[in-house]
Amino acid sequence: MTTGSYISLENNKDARLSKRQEECLLLLMKGYPAKRVAYELGLSSRTVEQYMSSIKEKLGAANIPHAVAIYLRENAL
């Protein structure tokens, strides 16, 4: 059972994404729109929007593509 990911940020701080936040981010990386992510995970679209906002805040990203870049850099997928 995965509990999410720790991500080392450039400012020497760590951020932790929850399992659900990571699942949302991975589907967004596949190009799924937020409504499709919500459908795939059985969530409301508002919940996915809140996850996206939280992901950006935790990673210090300006937008979701920036958050994806940070995630990929730190997880070397």
N, C-alpha and C positions, 0 to 999 in steps of 0.2 A: 504494500500500500504506500503510495507516494504521498508526501505531505507538502509538496511544493518545492520551490527552489530558492536557494540563497544565491544572491548575485552581488559580487563585489563591484562597487561603484568607483568612479575615478577619484572621488573625494575621500577615499579610504574608509568609507562606510559600507555596511552591508544592508541589502534590502532582502526581504523574504516575501515571495509571492505565495499565496495560498494555492492549494491544489486546484481549486476552481478558477482562480485568476490565471493560473498557468494554462489550464485547459482552454479558457477563453482566448488567451494570447496565441496559443498554438493554432486554433481555428481561424483567428484573424490573420495569422501568417499565411494560411492557405488561401486567403482571399475571400473568406466568407464574410458577408455583411453582418452587422450586429443582430439583425432579426433572425438570420439563419443560425448564428451561434446560439442564440436563445432557444430556438427550436431544437437544435441538436443536443443541447444540454438540459432541456426541460426547464428552462428559466424564463422569466419575463424579460422583454427587451429592456425594460428599465433597470433590472438587476445587472444585465450585461453592460449597460451604459455606466452604472456605478462601478462595476469592476474595472472598466476601461479607465475611468477617472482615477481610481485608486492605483492602478498599475502605473499610469503616467506620473502620479504624485510620488509613489514609492521609488521609481527609477529616475526621477528628476527629468523626465522626458517632456518635450514640448508637444508631442503628438504620438499617436500609436505607431506610425512607421519608425519614429525615433526610438520608442520603447522596444520595438522588434529588433532594431539594430543593436541596442544595448544587450538585450537578451541573447541574441545570436553571438555577439562578441564574447560574452561571459560563459556561454554554454557550448560554444564551438560545435554547433549542430552540423 
